[in-house]
Amino acid sequence: MASETDETWEGLIEDFRPRLRERIVVEQVLDHIHFVAADQKEQIRQRARTEGNIAAADLLITAVLKKPHTPGWFRAFVDALLNSGCDYAADCMQVNLPKPEEEAENDYCVRLIRLLSPSLVGMKTQEVCLHCFSEGLLTEEDSEIVKTEITARGPRSGARELLRCIVRGRPGWFSKFLNILRETEHQYLYELTGGSPDRDTPGSDEKLPSPKDERAGSEAIKEESQQAAAESPDLDASITEDPQDEAPDLYEGASTESEQLPNSLEPLQPDGTDPGAAVRGQENADIVLRDYQMDVAKPALEGKNIIICLPTGSGKTRVAVYITKKHLDRRRTEGQSGKVVVLVNKVPLVEQHYSSEFLPFLKHTYKVERVSGDCQLKISFTEIVKKNDVIICTAQILENYLERSHEGEDEGVNLSDLTLIIIDECHHTQKGQVYNHIMMRYLKQKHKNARLKKEQKEPVPLPQILGLTASPGVGGATKMEKAEEHILRICANLDASKIMTSSLGEYKKEPRKTTQTVEDRKEDPFGDVIKKIMNDIHTHAQLSPTCDLGSQNYEQWVVQKERKAATEEDQRVRVCAEHLRQYSEGLNLSNTIRMRDAFSFLNKYHEEEIKRKTTPDEEQIIQITETERFLFSLFKENKEELQRLAENPNYENDSLSKLRSKILQEFSSREEARGIIFTKTRRSAIALSQWIQENPKFADIGVKASYVIGGGDQSVVKPMTSAERVDVLNKFRNGDVNLLIATTVAEEGLDIPACNFVIRYGLVTNEIAMIQAEGRGRAEDSSYTLVEVKNSGVAEKECVNEYRKNMMNKAIDKIRALNQADYDKRIVEFQIQAIMEEKVRMTRKKQKDMKNENPSEVKFSCRGCSKHVCTGEDIQIIENMHRVNVTSQFGKLFIQRENTSLQERLLDYETNGFIACKDCGQRWGAMMMYRGIECPCLHVKNFVVTFSGKKIGKCTKWNELAVRFSAFDYAEHARQVAESSDDEETN
């Protein structure tokens, strides 16, 4: 049982834990503490290496408090603090505390040093270190560490280590440090740090500003520091100096409990940034760039348009924040306003860039806001642009408002309103992409400006452009010449004067890459039953496939058969082809996920098909053809056998076995594993997540899995809402989820510093996706594993992507080696070509619009039973998006069902059910509630379209039809609905 004295010491340590965490130097204390077990010490050291000194100090304190205590443990702890130079921490343990006003002044001094650290690192470190040691500000061990740092990484890095050591000292260190700066002839730094310029002798009774005057003093220091930065090239260099070491921010936690200063002793993120800075949002946060980051930023700091091409995890976004701040600072100094728009291509990246990067470093000087399609804006985007300095948004929003301005609407935005556009993942600036639409407006105006200058007219101002990418790709090129052309076209589209890359040197981090090959099943009775069913269907429909069942070629063949049969009104072949497609998917699923998941998919499909043939009230008889009866019976006959085989683990696919082994290896070999599994489909992501959650072996080693999928409604699988995705990603960031199963929605831009392994499960697309997926592993010692899946061909595709990646890097090097004049000439040629192609495209579009067929020439028939449904004259369009048919004749042709898998509610309309053919049950679309009125909304893919007498087999989107439907007249239809209601009441 613990003695009362032990309990007193324990309470004291717990009371002072926040201060101890800040003032203990773990590595040095561990050398002098002997009652902590060796394995515990190693664990603490490991924590220091991976999470930083603060986290390790916390673990050390916990180890010290661990019971049972050895005799004299508390005295041994205090002695260890004293012997390791942690005098202030030892004073806390001996309750030998300074007076409150002294402590407050000490905290102010720490903050002052932190504020001026970009200038102070320019000191003559070797000389200052010697004086600090002789004055007792550094222990012998501290001095050796500083000297080692100077030798290994240079004087600036050594200066950071020196400053980090001295601020942990007892109160009184500051005045000694001032004297040392003066004695070592650092007059400028001496005065900047608070020394009197006319002071001749040390030891005068000059007083520091009191903490009460701290705010005013800090502002004065800040102004002086900024002025000095503008005047002194050395100071400017010191602000952006590569920290070289693993602790850029020197003064983490050196504060009172009432006002915590930023944690600084944690290691840098893999991208060269301070992990706490973004979260802390500290005042006047310094953005410190590494050398390679500063190298790529220089042309942009001179106002040039560039592309920054750096590997994922190397800090591109932090460089963009730095450029943004310098851009706005410069314009403010010149008496001009600045307006920066940061464009991203995915909604989750809006919040990530806003919260983690731009807001923390800019909020004290500039107004920062974010906007995405998920935001319910209380004011217009135009007003947001006017009221803020930095706006982070999805590219489509900016394009929409540029188009509004082009069409002469008041609520629009012009490119001339902006001074800097930052384009994230800028490799998407290609034909058909929204980035390219924005940049095409830019290029057109740029070339108009050239003409205006010749005519001696005032050109229209255009913003500076900054593109960010890790992988411009090669655009499918097989030859170096074409790869260069692809990258040059991206440069031309972004009007980039240079594409900037740099060697990461010691910071280069490549994940360990492995490929897990799989063996064919020795027996696959589950797959054999599915193939037998498919062959029976082939015989019934008189179809003769020429490719392997379940292969990609087979699926393409089935789709073509279904489309052809639909246009020929051959319902026997059409419905057989539809079922074959589902069985082919089930066969593929059995090679990817559990057989029981594949069976569940097939069973649910047949249940839905049978349900389609019954009306909700069972009053209406829906026809069932002989072919449909055959297909339903065929599945029913084999259902029991399929279910039995699906439960037999002996027949599971080898891919799932390899994946299981890999997950177990990662979680058992790492202290804190956190990884992402990329898979091809939403269905497989959900099924894999469920498989992991249901497997007790994974739970035993601490696996906490969840999935994240896309938000579009193209898939039959229910999409994730943005809020659901954000919630899962936040859980993954904070560790509540440590294994994420994701579709490609998470490949680009997802920034999880602790992620240390990536698995691509049967999924390989192009070299850009490969580079992006590799980059999701941000932590040290990350791994990247490709697990093969039968019929996927991923191993071969990955080899091709590696080849393309090398070709891309060589092509970038060749482009960078071009003479600037030759480079500029080629860029202009590509820009003129792009503008001419755009003009041709727009001309054709206008001609197509002029040739828009009369809606009466378009006829729609049910894809399920070929019954005529309506003509284009019956269809109206809501908000230039939703095609509806509100005629009374149409209302007699369909039944309405509840859509249990998807309910969507937006501002003016909602969908919570779907409509289907009264005769055959074929789904036609959704019942949409628009401003209080029910409007049947049609999905064109569910119909066979006849256009001017010619049937179109493939028509999956409304914009594929060159038909201009009339706009929905809400007032007229509301009047008709009201009259109809009155008539019913009268009757």
Steps between C-alpha positions, in 0.01 A plus 500: 500500500633843407611725784345842558832655395490315167146622445615857569782469245261347246255787548782753461617343174145488363443864597816607318465255209424777243816690595712186522394393149630831371827509694626141503758400238414134469821358349717664767275415795480133396879473528480599869188315612551141615171377646323492160531162324720474191213396270293793628790736429523369144128555455536858622792561263293357215219738590745789492614400151150458358286752689745746651638602837171618652323168440805309620524714816138419573578128468808542722293667774250214481789252540632690801156488662457128432450294817641332699766762572857413593638665815631850433337517156394863531844624607655298215261672257594848626872413482455378143342833409787693661774282347347530152486880512122526545544741794167676464316165497693398814401830666134417433541163670664664803230770504781750458296722269569858396266778598190530278626824344839338428332201339277726290805696387678174414208388288504834322871457426437156354231641272727784399781263402253290306373802310853605408638153432512547118753781561683343792598187306736725302730533806863384510391176662840357593603814690161551669496131603837537675381805698165335590688200638734717706201698638318181597220537246605172339612181663803316365267252333291783347819657368609173338159459335517853357852446368400169342205672335728774363735241354224284355253759371653843525499800737133591454385156604743517793352838596155350517626226731673761717187714533292196577731411789533842662126576522461203734728660755415662830368859490789742448636331187370779278713783638808275478416419141465871420846566643644213296352645178660834581837349596513293183438815292145416391396860550202480264366183662573644843289809430230299320468274804450790738849629587549876526700640205693744724586248770878491552544258784333181605325479832299819473157500652321523164161332529306298249147606408256362755260225400221755538649686206556176313245553224626843410857383527436200279343718233797735509744211475296355214508827307873537561559142394298548180685822420831329557388214276431745222840665537726206572559222246655287773186520709284408202718197439472396860123500489499241225808307602473124485468386861701187418423350836186334625371791713424821315301684765725541800276592783221251531323532827743741667215696653277530798205270538268791438634567151650196329756579237534274199663162542831513325696195592291264292667381179420645162238343283629314196416810295744711696241677709427537869223253589344718764508830316190442294291383791627761744431805291766684694528874470747634243589144394822494303491293184841336487591335170770245434762576236334293227165667575655846478671409172173411328319802645745769382353569151150528648630747761614710203145497364550237229252230400646158586415139567651350816554128451610329822429150636196446719578579863775751419307810606364650175199647678719661766705660221173630351404654837841669517464637145147618582619691806793661317270591209246669729773666708662645188174636361410651836842668517439640150163639614300252291250237604570133436249226428607133504280209392615145578331246271460132585331222306337313790272627775690341798815689397326836554470443874844334523684792337296753695536347848847348476694745287368841394293607803758429775778699334299786349203564729672765713590710199246417230140385462477136391180322395405170338213412268393169345191347344412366846478846653158654543613857429326779682657753262604462139843387389549844347462660843733245657767591244452870574516462878800263530867495404535123452220276375536120482236340278420224255588601145144459371374778727749750357420385144127547563549856616744582218230380260241717674720802450557403135124487447464849649344405834563727799590213733814397319878495544768609252855371471608864534351501852768251606875547541614140559339167412646185656396179323541184708553169315557710188567196279122503451533816289420313180223481242152472643607568860369798694853625574554526125175693448623761749847515347357525147329823606840614630686412179243670278529819704879476502512493121239779480726703730788456256282650228387783728860590578580520130205737464637695798189424703482405865518120546270316739689398818546126542588306816827320562465121460656239730448131419573219746545135407693189591441330169420667166507151345576417137146485360530142380820573303728214404778721363701772672403760237130454572558505876679837466216630285240395758681682783567807284128519420421508872762774542341690210150460640622647830708767323797383706833667432675208671429161650688493830637184658772440753691217659377426850843378604493352849125561520422272207272224618410202284260239638606136496320346204394137471262305278302205633421256219217253537440143392187369332269302723558129477124466522236764439162327531325832577631653176420181312133520600482864386660408166253213457211743555653743247539225238136396549402863433721505187315194372157650575583829326699331221813698585855381432768698689857476369680612819548373855200540728549778750780670304493865403452403135201288597338791685546727197348230280195468728444878510507518119251211477262674743510829307448332165210292632337809654503687167371191317229450766628145560399475867611138531865582423487837678387361836737201471791736431404707807506190723827378344658832589401451865635142506826624345524759778430228758779287352742793527389573856572141601860556380529825698297469819333217692279256311222577748516867394481396134202276580334781696538729198337248262224414746414866559490563124248219449290610796485852351410361156217291644382798707495703179232267370257581781326829569497652850124450536501175297200629303691541175619186321848542352578266216772236544634362173598139445867603491468675835331193649788287367762734654326518839464120511862448397630702794250341740615150397865584571455737793533242777819351353656844447422595861649176634821538297532869595531404868790258440829682581705237316392648168576867573715687250877534555486881468297528818745267675795715390320814612427347840867409548617846396265680739601273789869556418467880492308519828718251686835646386426870562450675830220712352386378159270715290428413140278532193376221275399622154249285315316529170129523586277638771356154554842344564597787736191443714537120490871510597424734789228263622732198460768667715251611765357147527839326527609461867868462400503859381326625812756321719787708356309827517376543142219757483372510142261722310439585137478818295339511155386762250194720518374476142184306419630327186539173688216278621675496840379773732755786494653663805401853590775756540432519874539122531832510310632786712402314818684182395810693386511692829482172690784369286708811574454476876543122516143394583521319166841356409417312179317676221355308206449746218416534135704739287316792664780506763795472261573868445586754766400304810752612763530264796854542642475185715405272208782247465378236257300492177355190332355508149267204484448392139498863391740660254408783263768737370838631615344813657270290719793275596712798609206652688421171677866451599494851646220422745762324715643814665672361808859377521565139399182485292417202284308467172363159408319388189279194551404323181143394424405241237421646155612850612844497332622745763858371522558562128330841516715601797816422300372719218427779749852479644635536147274800439601657831869480402414637156311789662798594720737489202259709292481764775881512516519548122242780511689674781819475296341685205626845413241749635438646155436154353276413793300825462459443126355153549270622778358775278448251214305265727296790640402626154413145398285458814318831435433405136370156606274671754364734231426205270331317787285801588406551134393137473305530824314804368426317177380200700278726711360651181429150367318402816226262394140577563407324826213330317761309293624322814307202629559298817405134551540281807827311501331208676197438277543735199170679577478858368521740795514858373656745256736787560208743491377351830831563675591822681826596672543634854804718586664394173559161659197281580281365216144450619172387346199640684234417240190317620542234228849413628368473857283204395800300373710454813486377856686658789732316741692607807875524449635364826867526400513869417323806627627833377390836633621823344390862518196504271436135428532154647487144369376220718348250259529371146258443216473179297313367198150380589527209257849354554635669813800658320625795701458831313627762744418672830202681646628846583329744732573844353377795706204304627404337169564137406692479172589163339869539406622276215842332466571460129709183549177313584348563158564415138518832317377536142645810337350605163395140438837348600536303823794581727621204704750689711367816660599526866495880553251765398771727358567237234170602340511813282150598608395818675213418733268775620555648845271384779225756563459473874221759529290340225540149634426615857177657370399175330574300816292744707205481255519120501490499881196734499316271256567197722368685805186608308433143396 
